[in-house]
Amino acid sequence: MRESFRALGRRLLQEGIAPRYVLRTINELRDHEADLIDEAILAGCNYGQAKHEARQRLGDENALLSVVAAHKRLHARFKSFNWQLYRLRTMLVPQEESFVTSPAYGPGIARWSMSICCSGMITFTLLFTMQAVIS
């Protein structure tokens, strides 16, 4: 079930939806799919039939994409940045998805990395200044 909405997440990023909303939408869809599968299994279907029925009830990928893309408040301020960040990540990192390499976490990781760099520069500057004062 983890793989089932990966393509939709990529298409949402291409449409300019903010990564946090992509992650939220995909998680909601996975939860709904799991609920629908459980409901179908309780009704007597096997897992394969239940999964197929759940996907039919959720709708096809294009319909889901158009519904989410219609909400303008979900769009990122910098539409091309999200997709460019994802492209850069796919070129530099192996193709398996993880928490660290997920495109939805890209901006957070970028902010974290920049804060680490800035704190390192501040520390270096303070140490250099202290050394100059002492010498």
Rosetta silent file (secondary structure, phi, psi, omega in degrees, C-alpha in Angstrom):
SEQUENCE: MRESFRALGRRLLQEGIAPRYVLRTINELRDHEADLIDEAILAGCNYGQAKHEARQRLGDENALLSVVAAHKRLHARFKSFNWQLYRLRTMLVPQEESFVTSPAYGPGIARWSMSICCSGMITFTLLFTMQAVIS
SCORE:     score description
SCORE:     0.000 S_00000001
   1 L     0.000  -22.764 -178.816    0.000    0.000    0.000 S_00000001
   2 L   -64.262  -33.224 -176.110    2.978    2.291    0.509 S_00000001
   3 L   -83.788  -13.342 -165.125    3.719    2.344   -3.229 S_00000001
   4 L   -65.790  -26.535 -176.758    0.151    2.871   -4.391 S_00000001
   5 L  -116.408   15.231 -178.065    0.078    6.684   -4.495 S_00000001
   6 H   -61.877  -45.045 -179.303    3.714    7.493   -5.332 S_00000001
   7 H   -63.866  -38.344  177.973    2.942    8.455   -8.953 S_00000001
   8 H   -63.969  -40.182  177.854    0.098   10.698   -7.814 S_00000001
   9 H   -60.935  -41.670  177.905    2.447   12.453   -5.388 S_00000001
  10 H   -64.137  -42.304 -179.597    4.913   13.134   -8.196 S_00000001
  11 H   -66.967  -35.186  176.826    2.164   14.503  -10.432 S_00000001
  12 H   -64.807  -40.533  176.312    0.884   16.750   -7.632 S_00000001
  13 H   -63.295  -38.667  177.839    4.387   18.182   -7.211 S_00000001
  14 H   -64.005  -33.059  178.931    4.529   18.776  -10.968 S_00000001
  15 L   -74.646  -10.110  177.446    1.240   20.672  -10.740 S_00000001
  16 L    96.148   14.578  177.051    2.818   22.997   -8.184 S_00000001
  17 E   -73.051  138.548 -179.467    1.097   21.728   -5.044 S_00000001
  18 L   -61.427  140.353 -176.932    3.131   22.496   -1.909 S_00000001
  19 H   -55.444  -36.589  179.978    5.026   19.432   -0.622 S_00000001
  20 H   -65.309  -34.530  177.575    3.328   19.518    2.781 S_00000001
  21 H   -75.657  -30.624  175.571   -0.076   19.310    1.099 S_00000001
  22 H   -63.897  -48.078  179.672    1.129   16.520   -1.179 S_00000001
  23 H   -61.188  -43.556  179.819    2.232   14.511    1.850 S_00000001
  24 H   -63.044  -44.497 -179.950   -1.016   15.259    3.657 S_00000001
  25 H   -63.505  -44.912 -179.184   -3.133   14.295    0.633 S_00000001
  26 H   -64.551  -42.180  177.791   -1.244   11.050    0.062 S_00000001
  27 H   -63.446  -40.970  177.184   -1.511   10.091    3.734 S_00000001
  28 H   -62.731  -43.923  179.512   -5.254   10.821    3.709 S_00000001
  29 H   -64.094  -39.527  177.840   -5.720    8.733    0.568 S_00000001
  30 H   -63.499  -42.365  178.122   -3.766    5.845    2.083 S_00000001
  31 H   -62.429  -45.263  178.935   -5.914    6.006    5.220 S_00000001
  32 H   -63.512  -40.680  179.221   -9.119    6.059    3.175 S_00000001
  33 H   -62.974  -42.766  178.799   -7.862    3.192    1.020 S_00000001
  34 H   -62.342  -42.119  177.960   -7.041    1.136    4.120 S_00000001
  35 H   -62.841  -42.949  179.958  -10.517    1.814    5.560 S_00000001
  36 H   -67.265  -36.511  176.968  -12.187    0.832    2.290 S_00000001
  37 H   -65.131  -45.343  178.217  -10.090   -2.356    2.073 S_00000001
  38 H   -60.382  -41.385  179.509  -11.033   -3.295    5.635 S_00000001
  39 H   -62.853  -42.777 -179.586  -14.678   -2.612    4.860 S_00000001
  40 H   -69.893  -36.138  177.902  -14.584   -4.805    1.743 S_00000001
  41 H   -66.273  -39.761  176.446  -12.790   -7.629    3.582 S_00000001
  42 H   -64.357  -27.443  178.606  -15.451   -7.544    6.284 S_00000001
  43 L   -80.097   -6.524  175.053  -18.028   -7.813    3.496 S_00000001
  44 L   111.088    5.849  178.989  -16.378  -11.071    2.368 S_00000001
  45 L   -84.027  153.646  171.200  -13.945  -10.085   -0.387 S_00000001
  46 L   -80.008  174.427 -173.154  -10.388  -11.369   -0.539 S_00000001
  47 H   -62.583  -42.641 -179.930   -7.541   -8.850   -0.307 S_00000001
  48 H   -61.033  -46.025  177.800   -7.028   -8.486   -4.079 S_00000001
  49 H   -65.338  -40.029 -179.081  -10.704   -7.854   -4.724 S_00000001
  50 H   -63.746  -41.956  179.431  -10.901   -5.506   -1.733 S_00000001
  51 H   -65.653  -42.066  178.851   -7.952   -3.455   -2.955 S_00000001
  52 H   -63.354  -42.391  178.783   -9.414   -3.243   -6.474 S_00000001
  53 H   -65.262  -39.781  179.170  -12.799   -2.177   -5.096 S_00000001
  54 H   -63.242  -43.724  179.303  -11.165    0.436   -2.842 S_00000001
  55 H   -63.846  -37.962  177.826   -9.243    1.939   -5.789 S_00000001
  56 H   -65.467  -41.224 -178.887  -12.449    2.091   -7.837 S_00000001
  57 H   -69.677  -32.199  177.449  -14.307    3.846   -5.030 S_00000001
  58 H   -71.534  -31.400 -178.241  -11.489    6.373   -4.532 S_00000001
  59 L   105.293  165.231 -178.861  -11.448    7.221   -8.242 S_00000001
  60 L   -78.400  167.535 -174.834   -8.737    7.211  -10.847 S_00000001
  61 H   -61.126  -39.497 -178.881   -5.508    9.163  -10.525 S_00000001
  62 H   -65.004  -38.948  178.638   -6.553   11.880  -13.006 S_00000001
  63 H   -66.288  -43.075  178.301   -9.757   12.620  -11.099 S_00000001
  64 H   -63.406  -41.563  179.375   -7.897   12.855   -7.796 S_00000001
  65 H   -61.517  -45.383 -177.393   -5.276   15.087   -9.389 S_00000001
  66 H   -66.936  -35.725  178.947   -7.843   17.478  -10.832 S_00000001
  67 H   -65.939  -45.758 -178.672   -9.712   17.764   -7.518 S_00000001
  68 H   -70.203  -41.949 -177.737   -6.563   18.600   -5.540 S_00000001
  69 H   -67.626  -21.003 -179.979   -5.114   20.894   -8.227 S_00000001
  70 L   -70.488  -22.351  179.879   -8.379   22.881   -8.322 S_00000001
  71 L   -84.374  106.169 -176.126   -7.731   24.203   -4.801 S_00000001
  72 H   -67.174  -25.862 -178.774   -5.512   27.245   -5.299 S_00000001
  73 H   -71.155  -14.762  179.425   -4.631   27.533   -1.608 S_00000001
  74 H   -86.144  -11.217 -177.639   -2.733   24.234   -1.855 S_00000001
  75 E   -74.557  144.915  178.307   -0.354   25.553   -4.502 S_00000001
  76 L   -74.644  155.596  177.507    3.182   26.451   -3.492 S_00000001
  77 L   -66.482  -38.354 -179.981    4.381   30.025   -3.783 S_00000001
  78 L  -114.361   88.264 -172.627    7.258   28.942   -5.977 S_00000001
  79 H   -58.946  -45.153 -174.732    5.771   26.280   -8.215 S_00000001
  80 H   -71.817  -25.083 -177.712    8.877   25.439  -10.171 S_00000001
  81 H   -61.749  -42.834 -178.507   11.055   25.208   -7.041 S_00000001
  82 H   -59.958  -47.325 -176.338    9.257   22.099   -5.746 S_00000001
  83 H   -71.640  -37.460  178.149    9.649   20.213   -8.993 S_00000001
  84 H   -65.538  -39.707  177.053   13.242   21.371   -9.536 S_00000001
  85 H   -62.276  -42.216  178.553   14.136   20.271   -6.013 S_00000001
  86 H   -63.729  -43.418  178.614   12.571   16.877   -6.714 S_00000001
  87 H   -61.497  -43.473  179.420   14.500   16.549  -10.001 S_00000001
  88 H   -62.143  -42.986  179.317   17.747   17.454   -8.275 S_00000001
  89 H   -62.689  -41.225 -179.338   17.089   14.907   -5.559 S_00000001
  90 H   -68.388  -26.719  177.632   16.375   12.146   -8.082 S_00000001
  91 H   -77.839  -33.698 -172.929   19.658   12.879   -9.863 S_00000001
  92 H   -94.268  -25.394 -172.288   21.767   12.910   -6.694 S_00000001
  93 L  -115.578  144.372  175.259   20.128   10.275   -4.500 S_00000001
  94 L   -54.685  160.872 -168.675   19.352    6.606   -5.241 S_00000001
  95 L   -76.881   -7.107  179.879   15.757    5.923   -6.249 S_00000001
  96 L   -76.799  139.359 -178.412   14.481    4.313   -3.060 S_00000001
  97 L   -84.586  141.090  173.732   12.189    6.544   -0.999 S_00000001
  98 L  -149.291  178.753  178.751   12.865    7.188    2.650 S_00000001
  99 L   -59.675  -41.760 -175.030   12.107    9.877    5.191 S_00000001
 100 L   -72.391  -36.987 -173.862   15.278   11.749    4.324 S_00000001
 101 L   -97.098    0.750 -178.597   14.931   11.593    0.523 S_00000001
 102 L   -64.927  134.671 -178.519   11.179   12.122    0.242 S_00000001
 103 H   -64.221  -22.970 -179.885   10.349   15.171   -1.929 S_00000001
 104 H   -69.162  -25.646 -179.619    7.750   16.274    0.600 S_00000001
 105 H   -96.227    0.690 -175.571   10.479   16.860    3.178 S_00000001
 106 H   -53.391  -52.744 -179.613   12.862   18.609    0.758 S_00000001
 107 H   -62.235  -35.745  178.369   12.222   22.209    1.870 S_00000001
 108 H   -66.125  -41.317  178.924   12.470   21.217    5.546 S_00000001
 109 H   -67.359  -38.282  178.195   15.756   19.452    4.969 S_00000001
 110 H   -63.306  -43.507  178.057   17.042   22.447    2.990 S_00000001
 111 H   -63.788  -42.351  179.359   16.137   24.810    5.851 S_00000001
 112 H   -62.151  -45.260 -179.922   17.743   22.473    8.377 S_00000001
 113 H   -62.329  -42.073  178.967   20.924   22.235    6.297 S_00000001
 114 H   -65.454  -38.202  179.491   21.122   26.010    5.923 S_00000001
 115 H   -67.297  -36.715  176.791   20.647   26.520    9.657 S_00000001
 116 H   -64.453  -43.810  178.925   23.460   24.056   10.375 S_00000001
 117 H   -62.673  -44.194 -179.929   25.742   25.910    7.903 S_00000001
 118 H   -64.085  -42.441  179.391   24.864   29.295    9.399 S_00000001
 119 H   -65.979  -35.066  175.669   25.466   28.089   12.944 S_00000001
 120 H   -64.196  -41.848  179.019   28.819   26.653   11.851 S_00000001
 121 H   -66.247  -39.015  178.747   29.830   29.978   10.293 S_00000001
 122 H   -64.991  -44.282  178.331   28.783   31.875   13.422 S_00000001
 123 H   -61.137  -45.156  179.050   30.759   29.484   15.621 S_00000001
 124 H   -60.592  -44.577 -179.495   33.813   29.806   13.373 S_00000001
 125 H   -61.972  -43.796  179.410   33.541   33.615   13.414 S_00000001
 126 H   -64.682  -43.217  178.991   33.274   33.724   17.212 S_00000001
 127 H   -64.898  -40.897  178.541   36.237   31.382   17.659 S_00000001
 128 H   -63.613  -42.693  178.243   38.310   33.359   15.159 S_00000001
 129 H   -63.520  -43.615  178.746   37.424   36.619   16.947 S_00000001
 130 H   -62.572  -39.105  179.804   38.297   35.151   20.340 S_00000001
 131 H   -66.546  -39.710  179.180   41.627   33.943   19.017 S_00000001
 132 H   -67.049  -36.812  179.707   42.384   37.396   17.562 S_00000001
 133 H   -70.423  -40.706 -178.366   41.512   39.093   20.864 S_00000001
 134 H   -69.737  -38.201 -176.062   43.613   36.690   22.925 S_00000001
 135 L   -72.449    0.000    0.000   46.652   36.878   20.594 S_00000001
